[in-house]
Amino acid sequence: MTAPIAKLVTLKFDGDFQHHGFRVTLEVGPDGDRPDLELSAMLPPAPELLQRLHRWQQHYRSLDGATRIKPKAIVYKGSIHLVEACQQTATELGQCLQRWLSSDSFRVVDQRLREALNRDDPTRIVLRSADPYLLHLPWHLWDVLDRYPQAEVTLGAPTLERLERVAPASAEPNAVRILAILGDSSGIDVEVDRRLLEVLPQAEVTFLVEPTRAEINDHLWEQPWHILFFAGHSHTQAEQGCIAINPHDSLTLAELKYGLRRAIAQGLQLAIFNSCDGLGLAHELEPLRLPHLILMREPVPDRVAQAFLTQFLKAFSQGDSLHLAVRQARERLQGFEREFPCASWLPCLYHISAEPPLDWDALRPSTAVSQPVQVQAEPPLSSPSLPLWKALVTSVAVALGVMGVRSLGLLQRWELGAYDLLMRSRPAEVMPRRLFIVEVTEADVNAYGYPVPDNVLLEAIERLQTEQPRVIGLDLFRADAAPSLQQALRSPNMVALCSVRHSDDPNRPGIGPPPDLPETQIGFSNVVVDPDRVLRRQLLFMQPDPADPCATRFSLNALVALHYLDQEGIEPQNLEEHQIQLGQTRLVPLDQHSGPYHRVDHWGFQVLLNYANLEQFADRLSLSQVLQGEALPELGDRAVLIGMTAPITNPTDYFFTPKSGTWAAQPVPGVHLQAQMVNHVLTAALDGRQLLNPLPIWGAAVWILGWSAIAAGITWKIRRWHHLGIVFVVLVVTSGGLVWGAFILGWWLPLIPTWLSLSSSSGAVLLGKRYLSPSTNRRRV
């Protein structure tokens, strides 16, 4: 009989739920070795699955019970009806997930995966994706796990890498060293957690009970640890996971960054957060590359947290691998689900770095006597006998190579990420408040229904019109508006909405505008989203198809801005090369080779969207507040937008932006994006606010070549490694600072190609000095 072989299955998901679906890449092979099988398939768009996930989360988080989330962050409303509603939405979510995974386009991956595995093989199935919602799905319901009892689905960071670590000596031979932080225990019982840790075999546990930040930091620095454990309250604050370390203080893991980095370098392998909001904590730990985390996806009841820890520690300390111990402990939570719905959905294992499977014995340090470390003097680099002209030719070749790679779009993903970082790091701007937003919230939907009835919308428009705003943009579809609403929409200062047909998507046939409106009062809602689902570009105009239900040249945001500017006496003027003069600004459209964009759509007249802080330029009220007569701001010099901000009722009208951040980012409602776009045009035309422009191709080539030549020249000249390292850091910081400064002034300079040319040029010259220099064969004594 063949012995079981540990397998590693990796599923990489690239895409989104709403529009494109996911490209799924499957890799299967022995754990710790290269994959034997690689193939790709598609999962179709699944907006219904995303909506059911949001609905289940809403019902689950409304349940009663003592949870390990910060008490002020949850509302207690428990009842038998809420429990039944949670169970029902959980069943619907599970069924929807199974249907999605049974899609014809995904069947080849599903079948090959089942063929590649054996029932007795210990198997880790690692799901990797940058989509935050995908990680919240109940993947343990996938029927693959029913067939393979030695397998467990785990979550993984979008990118994995293996780290080099030192092997620290232990104060007690063969002991697993655990640092246990027992934080704020208000309303919960963390003493159970303590008793479980105290009886672990071959373990040396240090407890910090409601410690200060300084105490935690000191322990992370001063001693090596194998496991970090936290029990207590945790919550999310400003999109960051926070742990409550005592009744008065909370901190993010970023505030322990250097201590955690030190602990990881000394052998920290596993962190267990027996608390709530674990995926937020995982996001905080990703940059530090801690190998393994055990966490809870959602608010966790106290008894469930204790039961999971009991079963997990028992299985793990008795020899089960980490992923099988998690599966066993998770499945045993099913016995609690009559009282605590979906208890077995909560625990999950999260991988941040590409480390081999972990078990209890692997954590116990070796008792072998360590050998003394010999410290050698730093060897010098080769002398600069390589001709300077060869170094400069090398820099030109490197720059051309970087430009070639960039022209193929291979750097686009990283350049767009750097663009987002630059956008978020800009200083705050002060600008006029020219917009007013009427938001249709979830509360409004509950009060008036969905879609909002025409008579309710008409009443709101009539109230707004009494304040005589310059223009009102309706970011709601009303192709079949009632006659009374149609009459109101014919007012010269009204702009209605439609949607252009997507010729490559039969499920998006387009939506027409209200009848009998001129083109100057009809704007399309279509936007352009990058492959990573982030909206960075603003679509102003495009040439319509006369047969399209939305046959207009203007976007909603452009038309609202033009109506506003018309009352300032400003009209667009066409210039050469498809450019447009609008007040104090000149609109220059992006082309297919603007900045890093090389393999994305460039239809219509697009510009980079220069985001601002919404609170700086717009006031907001809900639809109910407007209808109930709440005082409105002075609207005589304002543009008004009316749109949805109800993520559960209307989840498809939400978008990620450069200012959303990364992993745990919150999408922005469409009406807020329309406000950003209107403000972008108005501030540029009226105030001269700088538009964002990428360097032309020749400018980017000169910039990259210059930095490549600087790196080559310095590497050619410097002879000591540590000197070269210091200068290289200075070059990276200087180039980054210049790019940031130029971005503030409105120019998007290539940052990632700059850093790539710096490192590649320096590395190439180093190799040349070593292998092409006459001094290569000499040895210094």
N, C-alpha and C positions, 0 to 999 in steps of 0.2 A: 504493500500500500504506500502510495506516494505521500511524503510528509507535506503538511500544509505550507504554503509559501505566502508570506506577508505581501499584500498587494497595496499599491497606491493608485487611486483613481482621482484624476483631476478634471473637473468640468469648469471651463472658463466661459463666462457669459459676457458678451459685449453687445450692448444695444439698450432698448428701453421697452416698457410695456405699452406705451401709448401709440407709437407711430410705426416703428420699424421692426419690433420684435427683437429677438436675441440671436446672434450667431453663437453657437455653442461648440466649443472645441473640447473633444474628449481625448485624454491621455491615460493609458493603462500600462502598468509595468510593475516589476518587483519594487517594493518599498526601499528607497535609498539608491535606486539605479535608474538608468534612462528608460523611458517608456518603450514598450514593445508595440503599442498600438496608438496611432494618432488619426483622428478623423474629425470632420466638422459637419454640422447640420444647423438647421434653423428652428427656432421656436417662434410661432407667429405672435403678432401683437396681442396683448391680453388686457385691455383696459377694464374688462369686467372683473378679472382676477384682482387687479389693484384696488378696485372699488370694494370688493368683498373683503379684502385685507383691512382696508380702512374701517369698514363697518364692524368687523369683528373686534378690532382694536378699541373702537369706541365703546362697544358693549362690554368688553373685558375690563376696561379701565374704569367703568362705572360701578363695578361690583364692590360689595362691602368686604371688610376683613382687614386685619392688622398686617400691613405689608411693610417691606423694607425700603420703601420710598419715603423721602422726607415728608412728614405728615401734612405740611401746608400745601404740598403740591398735588394732593388728590382729594376728590370730593367723595364722601361716603354716602351711597344711596341704595344699599343692597336690598333686594327683595327676591322672592321666588320667581317673579316675572322676569327680572333682570337675569337671573341664572339661566332660565329657560331660553331667553333671547340670546344669551352668550353661547349656549350649547348649540342652538339652531344656526347661528351665523358661523360657528366653528365647523359644523357639518357642511354647510354650503361652501365655505372656503376650501375645505378638504376635497370636496367633489370637484370644484372648479379647478383646483390644482391638478388633480388626477386627469381630468379631461385635457388640460393644457399639455401635460407630459405625454399624453397618448396621441398627440397630433401626428398626422402622417409625415410631416416634414422632419419630425424628431425621431421617428421610429427606427431609423438606421442606427442612431446612437444608442437608443435603448436596447435594441437587439444585440448589437456588438458588445455592449457592456455586459449583458447577461451571459453571452457566450464566453467572454474572457475570464469570468470569475468562477470559482468553485465554492460550494457551500461551506467548506471547512477552512477556507483561506481567511486569515485575519485581514480585513480590508478597511482602509481609510478612504472615504469618498469626500474629497475636498472641493467645495464650491467656492469659486473665486469670481468676484464681480465688483465693479465700482458703483452699481446701483444699490442704494440703501434699502429700497423696499424689497428687493429680491431676497436679501438676507433675513428678512422678518417672516418669510413664508414658512409654513410647517413642513419642512422637507422630510421629517421623519415619517410622514404619511405616505411617502413614495413607496409603492409596493415592491420595489427592489429590496428593501430592507426585510420584508417578510420572507423573501426567498433565500436571503443570505444572512443567517443569524450572527455571523462573525463580522458583519460590516456595520459601520456607523457613518452617517452624513455629518461632516464638520464644515464649519465656515472658514474662509481664508481671506487674507488680505489680497487686494488686487495684484500686487507684485510680491514675490517671495525671493529671499536670498539666504544662503547659509552663512553663518557668522563664525569667525574664529574666536575661540574662548580660551582663557587660561583655566587650569584645573587647580583651584585653591585647596590648601590643606584644611582638614576639618579639625575642630577642637576636640571632637570625639570620633575616633575611627569608626567607619561604617555607619555613621548616623546621618539621617536626612535632616538637614537644618531648615527649620520653618520659622519664619517671622510672621506672627499672627497679630494683626491689628484689630482690636475689638473697639469699634467706634461708638458713635452715639446710639444708645440702645433704647431711646424713648419709645415706649409702647411695644417693644419686642423683647425677646429673651435670648441674648447672645451667650448666656452662660452654658446653654446646651452645646453650642459650637465649641466652647472652651473645653468642656468635659470630653467631647469626642476627640479633640486634638491631643489631650493629655494622655490618652490610653493608646496612642499609635505605637506600634512596635518599631524599634530601631529609628526613633525620631528624637531630635533635640529641638524642643519648641520654646521660643521666646515670645512672651505675651506683652503687648503694649495696650493697656486698657485706657481708653479715652485719652490718647496721648496728644501732645502738641506737635505742630509741624516740625519743630527743631528736633524733637526726640525721634520721630520717624526718620528724618534725614540722617541723623547721626548713626542710627542702627544700620541704615542702608550702606553708609560709607565704611563703617568700622569693621564689619564682619561679613564673611561670605554666606550666602543663603542659597537654598535650592528651590524653596517654595515660598511665595508671598501669599498670605491669606488675609482677607478682609471680611468682617461681618459687621453689619450695622445698616444705617440708612444711606442711601445714595439718591441722587436726583440729577436732572439736567438743568443747566443754567447757561443761557446764551449759547446754546448748541454745543456745550461742553459737558462731559460727564463729571460730576462732583461727588466726592465721598465726604460724609459728615464724620470727622475724626473725634469729635466730642460734642457736647450739647451746644457749644457756642461757635465752633469753627468748622467750615467746610473748605476743601481745597480740590483743585483739579490735579490730575496726575502730571500735567505739564509743570506744575509748581514743585514737583519732586523729580524733574527731568534728570538732573545730573546724578542724584543719588541712585535713581533707578538704572541709569546707564552704567554706573559703577557696579551695581549689584549684578546686572546682566553680564558684564564683562568678567565677573568673578564666578559665574556659574549659575545664576538664577535661571531656572528652566520653566517654571510654571507659576502662574498667578491664578488664584481662585477668588472670585468676587461673589460671595454669597449674599448678594444685594440686588437692587433693581437697576434698570437702565444700563445693562452691561455692554450693549453694543456701542454706546457712547464712550464708555471707558476703553473699549477695544480700539476705537478710533484714536484716542489719546495716546495709546501705547504703540501704535503702528510705527511711528518714526524710530522708536527705540529698538525694534526687532526682538522683543521678548518672544521666545518660541511658541509657548502654549498658554492659552487662557481658558478658564472655565467661567462661564457667566450666565446671567439670566436675561432673556430678551425683553421681558416686560416686568411690571411690578409683581413681586413674588410674595405670597402669603408666608408668614413667619413659620408655620408648621411645615409647609412644603419645603422651604429652604432648609430646615433642620433635617427633614426626612431624606432629602437628596444628599446632604453632606454625610449623613450616617451611612447610607448604602454605598456612596462613592468611595469614601475612605476605606470601608471594609473591603470592597472589591479590589481597589488599587493597591492597598498595602499587602494583600494576599497574593499578588502576582499578576492580576489582569493588566493588560496594556491600558494606556490612558483612555483610548477611544472606546474600548469595550467596557471599561469600568463606568464611563459616562453613560453609555447606552443602557447598561444594566440598571444603574441608579435612576435614570430617566424613566425607563419603562415601569419600574416599581411604583412610580408616582401615580400611575393610572388608578391605583386603589383609592386615591384621594379625590378623584374627579367628580364624585357625586356632591361633595361639599365644596371643592375648589375646582371649578371647571377649567379644563385645559392645563392642569398642573404638569402633565408630561410634555407639554409644548415648550416649557420655559427654559430648562437647562440646555446649554449648547457648548460645544468645544470650538475654539477659534484659534487658527494657526496664523502667525504673523511672519515667521521665518521658516525656511525649508530645512527643518530638522528631522532626523530619523524618529521612528516611533519611540515613545517614552514609556517606561515602566518603573516600578518602585526601586528595583535593583539598580537600574541605570542612574538613579539619583544618588545612590550611596557612593561616596568617594572611595577610591582605591586606597588600600593600606600600604602599598609599596612605598619604600623610602624614596623621596624625591632627590634628584641629583642637583648639585649646586649649579646655578646659572652663571655662565661665563659671559662677561660683558666685554665686547670688543670695541676698539676705537672706530669711529666712523671713517669708512674709506672715502678717499676723494673721488670725485668724478674724473673722467678722462680729461686730459688737458685740451685746450681749445685749438688743437692742431688741425682739426677739420677745417677746410677752407670756409671762410665766411660766405662766399658766394654759394657754396653748396647748401649751407644752412638756409639762406634766403630762397634758393630754388625750392628747397623742401617746404618752406612756408607757403610758397605760391601753390605748389602741388596740393598741400593740405587744404588750403582755402578753396581751390577749385573742387576738390573732393567733397568738402562740406557743402558748397553751393550745389553740387550735383545731387547729393543726397537730399538736400532741402527741396530742390526742384521736383523731385519725385514724390514729395509729400511725406517722406518718412519721418520728418521731425515735427510734423504738424501737431501731433498730440501733445508733445512736450512744450512746444512753443505756445500753444493755446493755454496750457496750464500756467506757464510763466506770465502770459498776458493777464490771466485772472488774478495772479498774485500781485502784479503791478496795479491792477484796478483796485484791489482791496487795500493796498498800502498807501494810496494817495491821501494827502491831507484833505480835511473837510472843506467844502466850498460854501460861500454865502451867496444866495441868489434870490431874485424876486419871487414872490408867491403868486403865480399866475394861474394855478389850477385848483379846481375843487372837484372832489370825487364823491359820488354817491354810490355806496357799496351795498349790494344785495347780499346780505349775510345769511348764514344758516338759520339764525333766528327769524330773519325776514321770510325765508322759505317756509319755515314752520308756521308763520303767521298768515302768509298770503297764498302759499302754494307754489308749485314749480311746473312750468315756467310762470313767472310773475304775470298775473292777469293784466290784460290790456287796460282795463279801467283803473287799476292801481298805478300802472306806469303813467297813464295819462294824467292822473291827479298829481303825481310827483313832478312831471314836466310842467304842468300849469303853475305849480307853486314856484318852481325855479324860474320860469319865464317872467314872473312878477318882479324879479330882481334884475331883469334885463342883462343877462350875461352876454358876452360877445358871441359865444358859440356853445352848443350843447352836442356832444358826441355820444350816441347811444351804442354802447358795446354789448348789445343784446340783439339776437336775431329776431326779426319780426316780418317774415316774408308774407304772412297772412294776417296782418294787423287789422283790427276792427276799424270800421270807417271813421269813427271819432278819433282814434289814435293816428290813422293815416292823415287826417286833416291837420293834427298837431305837428306831425313830422314834416309837413310841407312848409312850415315856417322857415324863412330864409336862413335863420341861424341854427338850423338843425342839420345834423349829419347822421345818416342811418348806416347800418352794417349789412354786409353780405360776405360770402366766402367763395373764392375761385375754385373751380373744379380741379382735382388732381388727376391728370390724364393716366398716370400709372397706377392709380389706386381706385378700383371700382367702388370701394366702400366710402369714398369721399367725393360724391358727385357734384358738390357745390351747393350753396344755399343762396337763394335770390334775395334781393332787397324788398322793402315794402313797395307796392305798385305806385306808378305815376310820379316818381321822383326823378329830377334831373341828375346827370352824372356828377354835377358839382355838389350834390348832397348825398352821394353814395360812396362809401369807402370799404375796401376789402379788409378782412381780418387776418389774412395769411401772414405768417412770419417765417423767417429762415432760421433753422436750428442746426447747430454744428453736430457732427457725428457723436460727440460725447454728451448730447442732449442739453447743451448750454447755449443760450441765446446771446450772441455777441454782436450780431449785425442787425441793422434796421432797414427794412424794405419799404421804400418810399413810393415808388411808381413801378408799373409794368404795363406792357402792351396787352390789352385784353383780347380774348377770342370773342368775336361777335356772337357766337352761339353759346357762350358760357352763361349760366344763370346769373353770374356776377360780372357783367361786362363793364368794368370801370377801370380807369388807369390809376386811380389814387388809392393809397392805403388810408384807413381811418385816421391814423395819427397825422399823416401828411395833410389830409383835408382839413382836419380841425385846426392845425397850425396855420394853414393858408388862409382860412376864414378869419382867424385872429389877426394875422399880419395884414390882411386886406384893409382892416380898419385903421392900421397904422400907415396906410399908403404904400405898402411894400408888396410888390408882385415879383414872381420868379422871372428871370431873364435867361434865355438859353445862350450858352457860349459854345466855343469850339470844343471838340473832343468830348461831347456829351456832358459837359459841365454846366452847372446852373448857378447863377448869382442870385442870392436871396438875402437882401439887406446887407449886413456887414460880413456875411460869410459866403464862401464859394463851396458848393457841394460837388465833390469829385467822386464818381462812382468807383467801387471796387471792381477789379477785373479778375480773371481767373488765375493771375499770378501775383496777387496783392499779399505782401508779407508771407506768412507760411501757407496761405490758402492755395492749394494746387489741385485738389481732387474733390472739391465740393461744388454744389450748384452756385451759379452766379447769374441767375435769371433776374431780370428787372434791375432797377436802380437801387443799389445797396450802398450803405455807408456803415462804418463802425459806430456802434451805439455808445456814446460817452455817458455812462451812468452817473447819477447823482443820488444823494440821500433824499428819499421821497419826502421825509418830514420837513426838509428845507424849502420845498417849493410847492407843496400841495396841502390843503386842508381836506378832512374827510368826515363824512357823516353816514350813518346807515340809512337805508330807505325808510325804515320805521321812524327814525328821528326826523327826517324831512317831512314825512306825512303827518307826524304828530305836532308839527309847528315849532320844532326847536329852532332857535335863532340861527340864521345863516350868516356866513361872512359876507362882506361887500362883494357882489359878483359882477359889478359893472365893468371891471377890467379883467375878468377871468374867463377861462375856458372851463367848461363843466364836462365831466365824463361820468356815465352811468354804466356800471357793470357788476359782474358776479365776484364775490369773494367767499364762496361756499365750497370748501374743498371736498366735502363728502357728497353733496348733491351734484357738483359740477367739477369732478377731478381732472377732466381732460384739458381744462383751460388754465393749467398751471405749468410754469416753466422755471428751469434753473437759470441763474444768471452768474456772471463772474463774481458778483459780490455775495453769492450764496455760500461760498466756501467749498469744502470738499465732501468727504464721506457722509457726514450727517447733515448735509445741506437741506434747507427748507425751500421748496419751490415757491415762486411768486405768482399771484393771480394775474390773469391776462390784462385786466383793467389797469393794474399798477404798471405793467409794461407799456401799455398804451400811453399812460401819463408820462413815463420816462421818455418815450419817443417824442411826444408833443413838446415836452420841456426841452429836449435836446435841440429841436429845430428852433424853438422860440429864443432860447438863450444865445444860440449861435447867430441868429439873424438880428436880434435886437441889442444884445449885449456884447457881441463879438467873442463869446466863449469859444475857445479853441476846439475844433473838431479833431478827432484822432485820425492820423494818416500813417500808414506804413511806408517805410522807405521804398523808393523804386528799386528795381532789380540792380541797376548799376550802383546805386548808393549802398545797398546791402553788401554788394560784392566788395566795394572799396572798404567798408567798415570791417568786414570779416578778414579781408586780406591784411589790413593794417594791424589788427590784433594778432593774427597769425605770425606776421613778420616780427612784431615786438617779442612774442614768446620765443620764437626761434633765435633771435639775437641775444636775448638774456640767457637762454639755456646754453648757447654757444660760449658765452663769456664766463658764466659762473662755474666754479669748480667744486664747491662743497654742497652736499645734499641738503643740509639744513638751511643753508643760504637760499638754495633754489626753492625749497619748500616755502620759506617766508615770502620770497618775491612772488611766487606763484599765487599765494593767498592774496597778496596785495593787488595783483593783476585782476583776480576774480572779483574782489570787492570793488576795485576802482571801476571796472567795466560795468558791474552791476549798478553802481551808483550813478554812472553816466546814463545808463539805459533808463533808470528810474527818473532822473532829472529830465531827460528828454521826453519821457512819457507825460510828465506833468505839463510840459510845454506843448503837448499835442503830437509828438512823434513817437511811433512805435518802432524801436530799433530791435534788431534780432539779438536776443539774449542767449538762448540755447546754442545757436550756431557759433556765437562768440566764444562761449565757454568750451564748446567742442573743438574749435580751432585752436584755442589756447592749449588745451591738454594734448591734442593730437600733434600739433606742431612741436611742442616741447618734447613729447615722447619720441617723435621721429628723429629729432636732432640728437637726443640722448643715444638712441640706437646707432645713429651715424657716427657719433664720437666714439662709441665702443667698438664698432665693427669695421668702420671705414677709415678711422684715424690711424696714422702711422704709429701712434703711441699705444695702440691696442695690445701689442705683444710685449710691452714692458711691464715690469712689476716694481712697485715702490717698496723699499725695505725700511 
